[in-house]
Amino acid sequence: MRIIRFLDGEQKWLAAVTDDEQAYRLPQADFITLIHQSREQGISPVQLVESALKPVNRLTEDWTSLHFINPIDAPEVWAAGVTYQRSREARNYEATVGKLDANTFYDKVYDAERPEIFFKSTAARTVGPNEAVTLRSDSTWQIPEPELGLVITADGSIVGYIVGNDMSCRDIEGENPLYLPQAKIWRSSCAIGPAIRLAETVANPYDLDIVCEIYRDSKVVVNSEASTSELNRKLDELVSFLARDNDLFDGTVLLTGTNIVPPNDFTLQPGDRIEITISGIGTLVNPVVSNR
């Protein structure tokens, strides 16, 4: 069961998409309201959604042509780093180019008890499906980072899964690890969407396929695949460290790291199109523009 949000005129609507690809309009104003109502009624989110799957609520038009918007206005987006071996290798390469001793930090954090968790974005800096992500003006080596995102509540519960794009500047991060915030956070440097998969409908979150395709001049210039089975951390473990001595907000998104890194000689350009697909969730599409 997936939850989407779309625009009808100026009105935002929530809808549920069933596994047989039928869409139904929901009465809730937003995803977190749905979660709160299910808790108040003592039923699961799926049970609450199923109560609205009536013919009168069915979207009769081709729902895939709707004007999709971000399925949740995440108050904060956080991210975990170096959670896959491929990410570890890429970070070490960047740091080596920057003349730093990479083994002093990236290898250590990969094996350490404490994961790397950093602040990624606010709602104002986060874009949704088909909205543009921007390139940082002072970087010449930028890539998308396809990631499984966790939608969490204030009590640290994982209530949904979402596709995320943690845009990154490899040259800035590689120059000095203290530059990480600048390598990760700028205008429209984070994308999430196009749907939230209700957590209880995912049998095994460590068995999800991730595909990233980057198009340039209508041609595929990057096509990479990975699986969450290669994740070096447990999802609950990442959430527990984020919540430690910290205030969480309903609808916070935690990106769980990437196992897809484009070739070292690749950098995004204005006009590119990024498509990130996670099995059972959907495909997040974002064009790339320069940052003005």
TIPA-682588 format. One record per residue (C-alpha): residue number from 0; y, z, x. Coordinates in steps of 0.25 Angstrom, whole numbers. Layout:
# residues N
<atom><i>NUM</i><y>Y</y><z>Z</z><x>X</x></atom>
...
//
This chain:
# residues 292
<atom><i>0</i><y>0</y><z>0</z><x>0</x></atom>
<atom><i>1</i><y>13</y><z>-4</z><x>6</x></atom>
<atom><i>2</i><y>27</y><z>-1</z><x>1</x></atom>
<atom><i>3</i><y>39</y><z>-11</z><x>3</x></atom>
<atom><i>4</i><y>53</y><z>-11</z><x>-1</x></atom>
<atom><i>5</i><y>61</y><z>-23</z><x>-6</x></atom>
<atom><i>6</i><y>75</y><z>-27</z><x>-11</x></atom>
<atom><i>7</i><y>77</y><z>-32</z><x>-25</x></atom>
<atom><i>8</i><y>91</y><z>-36</z><x>-26</x></atom>
<atom><i>9</i><y>98</y><z>-23</z><x>-20</x></atom>
<atom><i>10</i><y>87</y><z>-14</z><x>-25</x></atom>
<atom><i>11</i><y>76</y><z>-9</z><x>-15</x></atom>
<atom><i>12</i><y>62</y><z>-8</z><x>-21</x></atom>
<atom><i>13</i><y>50</y><z>-1</z><x>-16</x></atom>
<atom><i>14</i><y>36</y><z>-8</z><x>-18</x></atom>
<atom><i>15</i><y>22</y><z>-6</z><x>-15</x></atom>
<atom><i>16</i><y>13</y><z>-17</z><x>-10</x></atom>
<atom><i>17</i><y>-2</y><z>-16</z><x>-13</x></atom>
<atom><i>18</i><y>-13</y><z>-20</z><x>-4</x></atom>
<atom><i>19</i><y>-15</y><z>-32</z><x>-13</x></atom>
<atom><i>20</i><y>-1</y><z>-36</z><x>-10</x></atom>
<atom><i>21</i><y>5</y><z>-33</z><x>-24</x></atom>
<atom><i>22</i><y>19</y><z>-26</z><x>-24</x></atom>
<atom><i>23</i><y>24</y><z>-16</z><x>-34</x></atom>
<atom><i>24</i><y>38</y><z>-10</z><x>-35</x></atom>
<atom><i>25</i><y>38</y><z>5</z><x>-33</x></atom>
<atom><i>26</i><y>48</y><z>14</z><x>-41</x></atom>
<atom><i>27</i><y>51</y><z>22</z><x>-28</x></atom>
<atom><i>28</i><y>64</y><z>20</z><x>-21</x></atom>
<atom><i>29</i><y>59</y><z>20</z><x>-7</x></atom>
<atom><i>30</i><y>46</y><z>23</z><x>1</x></atom>
<atom><i>31</i><y>49</y><z>38</z><x>4</x></atom>
<atom><i>32</i><y>52</y><z>41</z><x>-11</x></atom>
<atom><i>33</i><y>38</y><z>35</z><x>-14</x></atom>
<atom><i>34</i><y>32</y><z>45</z><x>-4</x></atom>
<atom><i>35</i><y>40</y><z>57</z><x>-9</x></atom>
<atom><i>36</i><y>35</y><z>53</z><x>-24</x></atom>
<atom><i>37</i><y>21</y><z>52</z><x>-20</x></atom>
<atom><i>38</i><y>21</y><z>66</z><x>-13</x></atom>
<atom><i>39</i><y>29</y><z>72</z><x>-25</x></atom>
<atom><i>40</i><y>18</y><z>67</z><x>-34</x></atom>
<atom><i>41</i><y>7</y><z>71</z><x>-25</x></atom>
<atom><i>42</i><y>1</y><z>57</z><x>-24</x></atom>
<atom><i>43</i><y>0</y><z>47</z><x>-12</x></atom>
<atom><i>44</i><y>10</y><z>36</z><x>-10</x></atom>
<atom><i>45</i><y>0</y><z>26</z><x>-14</x></atom>
<atom><i>46</i><y>-3</y><z>33</z><x>-27</x></atom>
<atom><i>47</i><y>11</y><z>33</z><x>-30</x></atom>
<atom><i>48</i><y>13</y><z>18</z><x>-27</x></atom>
<atom><i>49</i><y>0</y><z>15</z><x>-35</x></atom>
<atom><i>50</i><y>7</y><z>21</z><x>-47</x></atom>
<atom><i>51</i><y>17</y><z>10</z><x>-47</x></atom>
<atom><i>52</i><y>8</y><z>-2</z><x>-45</x></atom>
<atom><i>53</i><y>10</y><z>-7</z><x>-59</x></atom>
<atom><i>54</i><y>12</y><z>-21</z><x>-64</x></atom>
<atom><i>55</i><y>26</y><z>-18</z><x>-68</x></atom>
<atom><i>56</i><y>29</y><z>-14</z><x>-54</x></atom>
<atom><i>57</i><y>23</y><z>-26</z><x>-47</x></atom>
<atom><i>58</i><y>32</y><z>-36</z><x>-40</x></atom>
<atom><i>59</i><y>28</y><z>-49</z><x>-46</x></atom>
<atom><i>60</i><y>36</y><z>-57</z><x>-36</x></atom>
<atom><i>61</i><y>31</y><z>-61</z><x>-22</x></atom>
<atom><i>62</i><y>34</y><z>-47</z><x>-16</x></atom>
<atom><i>63</i><y>33</y><z>-52</z><x>-2</x></atom>
<atom><i>64</i><y>46</y><z>-60</z><x>-4</x></atom>
<atom><i>65</i><y>53</y><z>-47</z><x>-8</x></atom>
<atom><i>66</i><y>65</y><z>-43</z><x>0</x></atom>
<atom><i>67</i><y>58</y><z>-32</z><x>8</x></atom>
<atom><i>68</i><y>66</y><z>-21</z><x>14</x></atom>
<atom><i>69</i><y>63</y><z>-9</z><x>23</x></atom>
<atom><i>70</i><y>52</y><z>-1</z><x>16</x></atom>
<atom><i>71</i><y>58</y><z>12</z><x>20</x></atom>
<atom><i>72</i><y>72</y><z>16</z><x>25</x></atom>
<atom><i>73</i><y>66</y><z>24</z><x>37</x></atom>
<atom><i>74</i><y>76</y><z>35</z><x>40</x></atom>
<atom><i>75</i><y>71</y><z>35</z><x>55</x></atom>
<atom><i>76</i><y>61</y><z>26</z><x>62</x></atom>
<atom><i>77</i><y>54</y><z>32</z><x>75</x></atom>
<atom><i>78</i><y>45</y><z>25</z><x>84</x></atom>
<atom><i>79</i><y>34</y><z>29</z><x>93</x></atom>
<atom><i>80</i><y>32</y><z>22</z><x>107</x></atom>
<atom><i>81</i><y>21</y><z>19</z><x>117</x></atom>
<atom><i>82</i><y>10</y><z>22</z><x>106</x></atom>
<atom><i>83</i><y>2</y><z>9</z><x>110</x></atom>
<atom><i>84</i><y>-3</y><z>5</z><x>124</x></atom>
<atom><i>85</i><y>5</y><z>-9</z><x>122</x></atom>
<atom><i>86</i><y>18</y><z>-1</z><x>120</x></atom>
<atom><i>87</i><y>15</y><z>8</z><x>132</x></atom>
<atom><i>88</i><y>13</y><z>-5</z><x>141</x></atom>
<atom><i>89</i><y>26</y><z>-11</z><x>135</x></atom>
<atom><i>90</i><y>34</y><z>1</z><x>138</x></atom>
<atom><i>91</i><y>29</y><z>2</z><x>152</x></atom>
<atom><i>92</i><y>32</y><z>-13</z><x>154</x></atom>
<atom><i>93</i><y>46</y><z>-11</z><x>150</x></atom>
<atom><i>94</i><y>48</y><z>2</z><x>158</x></atom>
<atom><i>95</i><y>43</y><z>-6</z><x>170</x></atom>
<atom><i>96</i><y>53</y><z>-17</z><x>169</x></atom>
<atom><i>97</i><y>63</y><z>-6</z><x>168</x></atom>
<atom><i>98</i><y>58</y><z>-1</z><x>181</x></atom>
<atom><i>99</i><y>54</y><z>13</z><x>175</x></atom>
<atom><i>100</i><y>41</y><z>20</z><x>178</x></atom>
<atom><i>101</i><y>35</y><z>17</z><x>165</x></atom>
<atom><i>102</i><y>23</y><z>26</z><x>167</x></atom>
<atom><i>103</i><y>32</y><z>38</z><x>167</x></atom>
<atom><i>104</i><y>34</y><z>37</z><x>152</x></atom>
<atom><i>105</i><y>27</y><z>26</z><x>143</x></atom>
<atom><i>106</i><y>13</y><z>29</z><x>148</x></atom>
<atom><i>107</i><y>16</y><z>44</z><x>147</x></atom>
<atom><i>108</i><y>20</y><z>43</z><x>132</x></atom>
<atom><i>109</i><y>9</y><z>34</z><x>128</x></atom>
<atom><i>110</i><y>-1</y><z>45</z><x>133</x></atom>
<atom><i>111</i><y>7</y><z>57</z><x>130</x></atom>
<atom><i>112</i><y>5</y><z>67</z><x>118</x></atom>
<atom><i>113</i><y>20</y><z>65</z><x>113</x></atom>
<atom><i>114</i><y>22</y><z>50</z><x>108</x></atom>
<atom><i>115</i><y>35</y><z>43</z><x>111</x></atom>
<atom><i>116</i><y>43</y><z>43</z><x>98</x></atom>
<atom><i>117</i><y>57</y><z>38</z><x>97</x></atom>
<atom><i>118</i><y>68</y><z>36</z><x>86</x></atom>
<atom><i>119</i><y>68</y><z>21</z><x>82</x></atom>
<atom><i>120</i><y>77</y><z>18</z><x>70</x></atom>
<atom><i>121</i><y>85</y><z>23</z><x>58</x></atom>
<atom><i>122</i><y>85</y><z>16</z><x>44</x></atom>
<atom><i>123</i><y>98</y><z>9</z><x>48</x></atom>
<atom><i>124</i><y>92</y><z>3</z><x>60</x></atom>
<atom><i>125</i><y>79</y><z>-1</z><x>54</x></atom>
<atom><i>126</i><y>76</y><z>-14</z><x>47</x></atom>
<atom><i>127</i><y>66</y><z>-19</z><x>37</x></atom>
<atom><i>128</i><y>57</y><z>-31</z><x>35</x></atom>
<atom><i>129</i><y>64</y><z>-45</z><x>37</x></atom>
<atom><i>130</i><y>77</y><z>-38</z><x>43</x></atom>
<atom><i>131</i><y>82</y><z>-41</z><x>57</x></atom>
<atom><i>132</i><y>79</y><z>-32</z><x>69</x></atom>
<atom><i>133</i><y>89</y><z>-33</z><x>80</x></atom>
<atom><i>134</i><y>89</y><z>-35</z><x>95</x></atom>
<atom><i>135</i><y>96</y><z>-25</z><x>104</x></atom>
<atom><i>136</i><y>108</y><z>-32</z><x>111</x></atom>
<atom><i>137</i><y>106</y><z>-26</z><x>124</x></atom>
<atom><i>138</i><y>91</y><z>-28</z><x>126</x></atom>
<atom><i>139</i><y>84</y><z>-41</z><x>130</x></atom>
<atom><i>140</i><y>69</y><z>-36</z><x>128</x></atom>
<atom><i>141</i><y>67</y><z>-33</z><x>113</x></atom>
<atom><i>142</i><y>54</y><z>-33</z><x>105</x></atom>
<atom><i>143</i><y>49</y><z>-28</z><x>92</x></atom>
<atom><i>144</i><y>38</y><z>-16</z><x>92</x></atom>
<atom><i>145</i><y>29</y><z>-18</z><x>80</x></atom>
<atom><i>146</i><y>25</y><z>-4</z><x>75</x></atom>
<atom><i>147</i><y>18</y><z>3</z><x>64</x></atom>
<atom><i>148</i><y>28</y><z>13</z><x>57</x></atom>
<atom><i>149</i><y>25</y><z>26</z><x>50</x></atom>
<atom><i>150</i><y>33</y><z>30</z><x>38</x></atom>
<atom><i>151</i><y>33</y><z>45</z><x>38</x></atom>
<atom><i>152</i><y>39</y><z>56</z><x>29</x></atom>
<atom><i>153</i><y>47</y><z>68</z><x>33</x></atom>
<atom><i>154</i><y>34</y><z>76</z><x>34</x></atom>
<atom><i>155</i><y>28</y><z>66</z><x>44</x></atom>
<atom><i>156</i><y>18</y><z>60</z><x>35</x></atom>
<atom><i>157</i><y>15</y><z>45</z><x>37</x></atom>
<atom><i>158</i><y>17</y><z>38</z><x>24</x></atom>
<atom><i>159</i><y>18</y><z>24</z><x>27</x></atom>
<atom><i>160</i><y>16</y><z>13</z><x>38</x></atom>
<atom><i>161</i><y>27</y><z>2</z><x>41</x></atom>
<atom><i>162</i><y>29</y><z>-9</z><x>51</x></atom>
<atom><i>163</i><y>39</y><z>-6</z><x>62</x></atom>
<atom><i>164</i><y>47</y><z>-14</z><x>72</x></atom>
<atom><i>165</i><y>52</y><z>-5</z><x>84</x></atom>
<atom><i>166</i><y>62</y><z>-15</z><x>91</x></atom>
<atom><i>167</i><y>63</y><z>-12</z><x>105</x></atom>
<atom><i>168</i><y>70</y><z>-16</z><x>118</x></atom>
<atom><i>169</i><y>60</y><z>-16</z><x>129</x></atom>
<atom><i>170</i><y>71</y><z>-18</z><x>140</x></atom>
<atom><i>171</i><y>79</y><z>-6</z><x>136</x></atom>
<atom><i>172</i><y>67</y><z>3</z><x>134</x></atom>
<atom><i>173</i><y>61</y><z>-1</z><x>147</x></atom>
<atom><i>174</i><y>74</y><z>1</z><x>155</x></atom>
<atom><i>175</i><y>74</y><z>16</z><x>152</x></atom>
<atom><i>176</i><y>66</y><z>24</z><x>142</x></atom>
<atom><i>177</i><y>78</y><z>32</z><x>138</x></atom>
<atom><i>178</i><y>84</y><z>19</z><x>132</x></atom>
<atom><i>179</i><y>73</y><z>19</z><x>122</x></atom>
<atom><i>180</i><y>82</y><z>22</z><x>110</x></atom>
<atom><i>181</i><y>91</y><z>10</z><x>114</x></atom>
<atom><i>182</i><y>78</y><z>2</z><x>115</x></atom>
<atom><i>183</i><y>74</y><z>5</z><x>101</x></atom>
<atom><i>184</i><y>85</y><z>8</z><x>92</x></atom>
<atom><i>185</i><y>96</y><z>-2</z><x>88</x></atom>
<atom><i>186</i><y>101</y><z>-9</z><x>76</x></atom>
<atom><i>187</i><y>89</y><z>-15</z><x>68</x></atom>
<atom><i>188</i><y>79</y><z>-11</z><x>79</x></atom>
<atom><i>189</i><y>68</y><z>-6</z><x>69</x></atom>
<atom><i>190</i><y>61</y><z>-13</z><x>58</x></atom>
<atom><i>191</i><y>51</y><z>-8</z><x>48</x></atom>
<atom><i>192</i><y>44</y><z>-13</z><x>36</x></atom>
<atom><i>193</i><y>40</y><z>-21</z><x>28</x></atom>
<atom><i>194</i><y>31</y><z>-11</z><x>20</x></atom>
<atom><i>195</i><y>26</y><z>3</z><x>21</x></atom>
<atom><i>196</i><y>11</y><z>5</z><x>20</x></atom>
<atom><i>197</i><y>8</y><z>18</z><x>14</x></atom>
<atom><i>198</i><y>1</y><z>27</z><x>24</x></atom>
<atom><i>199</i><y>-11</y><z>30</z><x>15</x></atom>
<atom><i>200</i><y>-15</y><z>16</z><x>13</x></atom>
<atom><i>201</i><y>-17</y><z>14</z><x>28</x></atom>
<atom><i>202</i><y>-31</y><z>17</z><x>32</x></atom>
<atom><i>203</i><y>-29</y><z>17</z><x>47</x></atom>
<atom><i>204</i><y>-15</y><z>16</z><x>53</x></atom>
<atom><i>205</i><y>-22</y><z>14</z><x>66</x></atom>
<atom><i>206</i><y>-28</y><z>1</z><x>62</x></atom>
<atom><i>207</i><y>-15</y><z>-8</z><x>59</x></atom>
<atom><i>208</i><y>-13</y><z>-21</z><x>65</x></atom>
<atom><i>209</i><y>1</y><z>-24</z><x>70</x></atom>
<atom><i>210</i><y>6</y><z>-39</z><x>72</x></atom>
<atom><i>211</i><y>20</y><z>-43</z><x>78</x></atom>
<atom><i>212</i><y>25</y><z>-57</z><x>78</x></atom>
<atom><i>213</i><y>38</y><z>-62</z><x>83</x></atom>
<atom><i>214</i><y>43</y><z>-75</z><x>79</x></atom>
<atom><i>215</i><y>54</y><z>-83</z><x>86</x></atom>
<atom><i>216</i><y>58</y><z>-97</z><x>81</x></atom>
<atom><i>217</i><y>47</y><z>-96</z><x>71</x></atom>
<atom><i>218</i><y>36</y><z>-94</z><x>82</x></atom>
<atom><i>219</i><y>28</y><z>-82</z><x>85</x></atom>
<atom><i>220</i><y>32</y><z>-77</z><x>99</x></atom>
<atom><i>221</i><y>25</y><z>-64</z><x>98</x></atom>
<atom><i>222</i><y>12</y><z>-61</z><x>91</x></atom>
<atom><i>223</i><y>6</y><z>-47</z><x>94</x></atom>
<atom><i>224</i><y>-4</y><z>-38</z><x>87</x></atom>
<atom><i>225</i><y>-8</y><z>-24</z><x>88</x></atom>
<atom><i>226</i><y>-15</y><z>-13</z><x>80</x></atom>
<atom><i>227</i><y>-11</y><z>2</z><x>78</x></atom>
<atom><i>228</i><y>-25</y><z>5</z><x>82</x></atom>
<atom><i>229</i><y>-19</y><z>5</z><x>96</x></atom>
<atom><i>230</i><y>-9</y><z>16</z><x>93</x></atom>
<atom><i>231</i><y>-10</y><z>27</z><x>104</x></atom>
<atom><i>232</i><y>-4</y><z>38</z><x>94</x></atom>
<atom><i>233</i><y>-8</y><z>43</z><x>81</x></atom>
<atom><i>234</i><y>2</y><z>41</z><x>70</x></atom>
<atom><i>235</i><y>3</y><z>55</z><x>65</x></atom>
<atom><i>236</i><y>5</y><z>59</z><x>80</x></atom>
<atom><i>237</i><y>17</y><z>50</z><x>81</x></atom>
<atom><i>238</i><y>23</y><z>56</z><x>68</x></atom>
<atom><i>239</i><y>20</y><z>70</z><x>72</x></atom>
<atom><i>240</i><y>28</y><z>68</z><x>85</x></atom>
<atom><i>241</i><y>40</y><z>62</z><x>77</x></atom>
<atom><i>242</i><y>40</y><z>74</z><x>67</x></atom>
<atom><i>243</i><y>39</y><z>84</z><x>78</x></atom>
<atom><i>244</i><y>52</y><z>93</z><x>77</x></atom>
<atom><i>245</i><y>58</y><z>81</z><x>70</x></atom>
<atom><i>246</i><y>63</y><z>78</z><x>56</x></atom>
<atom><i>247</i><y>56</y><z>66</z><x>49</x></atom>
<atom><i>248</i><y>62</y><z>59</z><x>37</x></atom>
<atom><i>249</i><y>55</y><z>52</z><x>26</x></atom>
<atom><i>250</i><y>53</y><z>38</z><x>29</x></atom>
<atom><i>251</i><y>54</y><z>39</z><x>44</x></atom>
<atom><i>252</i><y>46</y><z>28</z><x>51</x></atom>
<atom><i>253</i><y>39</y><z>30</z><x>64</x></atom>
<atom><i>254</i><y>35</y><z>18</z><x>72</x></atom>
<atom><i>255</i><y>22</y><z>20</z><x>80</x></atom>
<atom><i>256</i><y>24</y><z>11</z><x>92</x></atom>
<atom><i>257</i><y>20</y><z>-3</z><x>95</x></atom>
<atom><i>258</i><y>8</y><z>-10</z><x>101</x></atom>
<atom><i>259</i><y>14</y><z>-24</z><x>101</x></atom>
<atom><i>260</i><y>24</y><z>-28</z><x>112</x></atom>
<atom><i>261</i><y>28</y><z>-42</z><x>114</x></atom>
<atom><i>262</i><y>27</y><z>-48</z><x>128</x></atom>
<atom><i>263</i><y>36</y><z>-43</z><x>138</x></atom>
<atom><i>264</i><y>44</y><z>-56</z><x>139</x></atom>
<atom><i>265</i><y>47</y><z>-56</z><x>125</x></atom>
<atom><i>266</i><y>60</y><z>-51</z><x>118</x></atom>
<atom><i>267</i><y>65</y><z>-53</z><x>104</x></atom>
<atom><i>268</i><y>76</y><z>-63</z><x>101</x></atom>
<atom><i>269</i><y>85</y><z>-65</z><x>89</x></atom>
<atom><i>270</i><y>78</y><z>-73</z><x>78</x></atom>
<atom><i>271</i><y>64</y><z>-68</z><x>81</x></atom>
<atom><i>272</i><y>56</y><z>-62</z><x>69</x></atom>
<atom><i>273</i><y>47</y><z>-50</z><x>71</x></atom>
<atom><i>274</i><y>35</y><z>-49</z><x>62</x></atom>
<atom><i>275</i><y>27</y><z>-36</z><x>63</x></atom>
<atom><i>276</i><y>14</y><z>-34</z><x>54</x></atom>
<atom><i>277</i><y>6</y><z>-22</z><x>52</x></atom>
<atom><i>278</i><y>-7</y><z>-23</z><x>44</x></atom>
<atom><i>279</i><y>-6</y><z>-17</z><x>30</x></atom>
<atom><i>280</i><y>9</y><z>-15</z><x>31</x></atom>
<atom><i>281</i><y>16</y><z>-29</z><x>32</x></atom>
<atom><i>282</i><y>25</y><z>-37</z><x>41</x></atom>
<atom><i>283</i><y>38</y><z>-33</z><x>46</x></atom>
<atom><i>284</i><y>47</y><z>-45</z><x>49</x></atom>
<atom><i>285</i><y>60</y><z>-44</z><x>56</x></atom>
<atom><i>286</i><y>69</y><z>-55</z><x>62</x></atom>
<atom><i>287</i><y>76</y><z>-52</z><x>75</x></atom>
<atom><i>288</i><y>91</y><z>-53</z><x>77</x></atom>
<atom><i>289</i><y>101</y><z>-49</z><x>88</x></atom>
<atom><i>290</i><y>109</y><z>-36</z><x>87</x></atom>
<atom><i>291</i><y>124</y><z>-39</z><x>84</x></atom>
//
